[in-house]
């Protein structure tokens, strides 16, 4: 602190001490200073928390309180005293009457009014907090409604009122008062009547959405004309009305997800062609809300409607809009857009899941016909001739032909040569494997014929069984791409190539089956090596997917970079690096035990450093809050967590974070379904809980987190465990522990390279006869 700041602080202390003796009955130490010194008081209040302003008590906090047109007061606020009494005493200090018209609210570091202080959230008031006495929520709600209804003023002049309403609607205390005064109905009437236009309409829609997000009013209670009116806004895409389109899309998404009564109304009113055209919008929020609304429509759609939507999304035109307008657009894909693309990819895979779970009907002529097509495209035979030969009941006349067909089906790699359709009985992958095989044969006929011909020319023991490999490969791709799994609430993983071309999954299959055949050839594999080949194939696909290729063609190029020989080289290097340090050799065990504490401290320091840098977390209430984030970081002295609202991609400083949780107040770290916000959430999927954790603190409160990735979850839970002197148990820690131990032990054993380490320490030599040593100098 500067010398001037220190002198100012001392004057504050002396003046406050002098006034305390004159105001002991009120419990306040009031300080009146000029406007120019307000910032000094505001900053130094936190620094004076340790100064003995009188009797110190855990329920008394030192705060600064301001009011418009009044000087700031430095106050000892008793948390056991009622809020009404506190406001009354503050108003007395300023000489303000009608204290029941006012309430306390927190002030953000930017100077804006924060949430109203209530009995429910007054625990947020900490030493050094900056408060404001402002209009009570009930009076503010009545004033706003009165001004909106005032017909003597044109709607164009009511913009300041609309702005104030949009800002205050996110406060739950104000929202309750406004909704109780029938404010939501008033806003719907403004939209339906059409008297509100332009920017004012955008503010009305923003306020309406914020009010409804509190969950006080049911989405089923909306005015049907309001729903139709909002749905009509999405057809407008001019720059002047971009804010209206953005808010309308967000409202429609909530209606689809939360209103059974109006879900079908929105589905019928909104044109998917118009929605997808919004992907070209220069406004990132419109792009995001368009994708979000499409996801909501897909989630709530009937099977027939879902197929209609998926057909549009899978069209070449729409996929071009997604790839060029969003993924490769002028701006980087943000966290929320990445999540929505993750959800869209999962929903696109839903049509594949139906085929995966479809059980085989051996008598289904459609499935039998697909098997015949595979045969015909491979061996250039007439389908009708094959049908009469393989499936007719008159076996005597066709015995020779049937033997030939059985041999050829064996060459195609079917396990059941007499009835190959039975190879697809197992679910998963079910009939999806047959669909992928036929797609490869029909759309890549030359490659298909080449693959079949190549295997026909090999010795029987070296033949790559195409059908068996295709079925196993389909199942492998489904597992690696998590086909059929629900979307993760915090998931941001998606693959651009599935938005690059129609039938992307089938195209990826075509690339992989050719790579698998090549790997089989390079390994000189036989039938007994089938599982080994599939293991290598899994490694190849995983490494290629890690590059997030833009198209199946680029994916195929990446697969070629990870040939069988490259995979084996990496596996051997990994094994060789571990061999000398494995086993139960006593000297190595002793060395490992000696090095371990230092490695643990190194990992602990890294975790704490990560917490000091902080992290951005998605907001959750009863459900995931779209595009809303908060930031949390550990103080450099490791004594407290600081947290507060933040924008996407921002890294606020500690003094910009209004919340604070002292480490000494933390009782326990809980994870998964034990977290309070997961118990209260309407979405209690297993996919959410693994990344959730909470800090429980006095008395029955919690600071709740949902990490966006497994890596971030491990970092934070390990770091918090280290702060609480608990064991770090994540898989990331175990992996890093092994890596660092291996590195440290190798450095320690450099001088023993090439030597055989004994399993036991060498024996001690016998003692000498005497210790009378002579040393010749």
Residue, then its C-alpha position, 0 to 999 in steps of 0.5 A: x500500500x502507498x504512503x498516502x493510502x496508509x495515511x488515509x487508512x489510519x485516518x479512517x481507523x481513528x475517525x471510526x474509533x471516535x464515532x464508535x463510542x458515540x454510537x454504541x447503541x446502534x452497533x455501527x461505526x459510521x464514517x462520512x467522507x467526501x466523494x473523492x475518497x470513496x474509492x480509498x475506503x472501498x479498497x481499504x476496507x478489506x485491508x482493515x479486517x484485522x484492525x480491532x475496531x472493537x469487540x470482534x465476533x464471528x457474526x460481525x463483518x466489516x463492510x462498506x455501504x453506499x446509497x445514491x446521493x449519500x456518502x459511504x458508510x463503513x459498518x460493523x454489520x451483525x449477521x444475527x440482526x434482521x435485515x430490516x433493522x440493518x436497513x433502518x439504521x443505515x437510513x437513519x444515519x443518512x436521514x432517509x425516511x421510509x426505510x421499508x422502501x429500501x433493501x440491501x444488495x451486493x455491488x460488483x467490482x464493476x460498480x453494478x448492482x448485484x443480487x438483493x440480500x435476503x435471509x437465504x443468501x446473506x452468508x455471502x456478505x464477507x469482510x470487505x464486501x461492498x453493499x448498496x441500499x437500493x429500492x426494495x424489490x417489491x417497490x421496484x417491480x411495482x414502479x416498472x409495471x406502472x411505467x410500462x403501463x403508462x399510456x401517456x408515454x410512447x413505447x419508444x421512450x420506455x427504453x430505460x425502463x426495459x433496460x432496467x427490467x432486463x437487468x433486474x430479472x435475473x435476480x430471483x428476489x425481484x423476479x418473485x415480486x415481478x411475477x406476483x404482480x402479474x408481470x409475465x402476463x404483461x410482457x406476453x401481452x406486449x409481444x402479442x399486441x405488436x406495440x413493442x418493436x426493435x430494441x425494446x422488443x429484444x429487451x422484453x424477450x430477454x427479461x421474459x427469458x430471465x424471469x422464466x429461468x427461475x422456474x417460478x412459472x410453468x412453461x405450460x401456462x404460456x399464452x398460445x398466441x405468444x408462442x406462435x408470435x415468438x416462433x414467427x420471429x425466427x424467420x427474420x434474419x436482418x441485422x436490425x432484428x438480430x437480437x430479437x431472433x437470438x432471444x426468440x430462439x432461446x425462448x423456443x428451446x426452453x418451450x420445446x424442452x420444458x413444455x409438453x403442451x407447446x412442444x408440438x406447436x413450436x415444431x409445427x411453426x418453425x421451419x428447419x430450412x430457416x433454422x439451418x440458414x441461421x448457421x450463416x449468421x454473423x452473430x455467434x449467439x444466433x448460430x449457437x441458439x439455432x443449433x441448440x433449438x435443433x437439438x431440442x427438437x430432435x430430443x423431443x421429436x417422434x421417431x418419424x419427425x426425428x428421421x425427417x430432421x436428421x435427413x435435413x441435417x445429413x444433407x450436403x447443403x446443411x453439412x456444408x453450412x455447419x462445417x463452413x459457417x460454424x466449425x471453420x467459420x471466422x471465429x473459434x468454436x466456443x465451449x458452449x458451441x462445442x457442447x452443442x455440436x457434441x450433442x448434435x453428433x450424439x443425436x445423429x448417431x441415434x439413427x445408427x443405434x436403432x440398427x445396432x439394436x435391431x434383432x435379425x429376422x432370418x426370414x426377412x426378404x430385405x435382409x436376405x436381399x442385402x446378403x445376395x447383393x454382397x455376393x453378386x457385387x463380389x463375384x459378379x453373379x446374377x441375383x436371381x440365379x443366386x436366389x434360386x440356388x441358395x434359397x430354393x427348396x429344391x436341393x437336388x437340382x442345384x447341389x453343385x451350385x450350392x457348394x460353389x456358393x458356400x465356398x464363395x461365402x467362405x471367401x467373403x469371411x462369413x462364419x456360417x457358410x450355409x446361411x450367412x445371414x445368421x452371422x448378424x444375429x448378435x446385437x450389437x452391432x446387429x444389422x448396422x454391420x450389414x448396412x455398412x458392408x453393403x454401403x462399402x460394396x455399392x459405393x466403393x465397388x472397386x475397392x471392395x472387389x480388390x479386397x475380395x480378390x486379394x483374399x481369394x488369392x491368399x492361402x487359406x490360413x492367411x485369408x482376412x475374413x471380410x465379413x467377420x472383420x466388418x462385424x467386429x469393426x462396426x462394433x469397435x467403431x460404435x464403442x469408440x465413438x460412443x454410439x448409443x450413449x447419451x450426450x454428456x452434460x459437460x461434453x465438448x468432444x465432437x469430430x468435424x468429419x461427421x459434419x463434412x459429408x452425408x453418411x459419414x459413419x459409413x464412409x469412416x467404416x469404408x476407410x477402416x475396413x481397408x486399413x484393417x485388411x492392410x494391417x492383416x497383411x502386414x502382420x501375416x496374421x492367421x485366424x488365431x490372430x484375429x483378436x490381436x489384429x483388432x487390438x492393433x486396429x483399435x490403436x490405429x483408429x484411436x490415434x487417427x481420431x485424436x487429430x480430429x480430421x476434417x473429413x473421412x479422406x483425411x482420416x484415412x491419411x492419418x490411418x496410413x501414418x499409423x501402420x502396423x510397424x509404427x504401432x508395434x514400435x511404439x508398444x515396444x518402446x513403452x514396454x522396454x522403458x518399463x522393463x528394468x524398473x518392474x519386479x520385486x528386486x529389493x534394491x529397486x524397491x528401496x530406491x522407489x520407496x526413497x524417491x516416492x515422497x519427493x514425487x508426491x510433493x512435486x505432483x502436489x505442487x503442480x496441482x496447487x499451481x493449477x488451482x492458483x491459475x483457476x478454472x472456468x466452470x459451467x453454471x448449473x441449477x435445476x438443469x444446465x444453464x446455457x452459456x453461463x460460466x463462473x470462475x474459481x481460483x485458489x489464493x496464492x497463499x493457499x488459504x481461500x478459494x475466490x469465485x464469481x461470475x465470468x464470461x467465456x474465455x476470461x480469466x478474472x483476477x482475484x480482486x474481480x471475484x466477489x465470492x470467497x471460501x476460506x479453506x478453514x471453513x471447508x468440512x469435506x470434498x464430495x463427488x458424483x451423486x453425493x454432490x448437493x447439486x446433483x441430488x437436486x438436479x432434474x437430470x441425474x444421468x450417470x454421464x453427469x455425475x462423474x465430473x461433479x464435485x462439491x466443497x461442503x462448508x459451515x453450516x450446511x452450504x456447498x460450493x458446487x462444481x461440474x468440470x468440463x473434462x475428466x482432466x480438469x476434474x482430476x486436477x481439481x479434486x486432487x488439488x483440493x484433496x492435497x489442500x485437505x491433507x488427503x490422498x490424491x487418488x485420480x487415475x491422472x495422478x497414478x499415471x503421472x506418479x508412474x511416469x515421474x518415478x520411472x524417470x527419477x529411478x532411471x536418472x538414479x540408475x544411470x551408472x548401473x546401465x548394463x549391469x545385472x542388479x542383484x536380487x539381494x544386497x551383497x554380504x558384509x565382509x567379516x570384521x578385521x582381527x583388530x582396528x590398529x591400522x597403519x597409514x603410510x603418508 
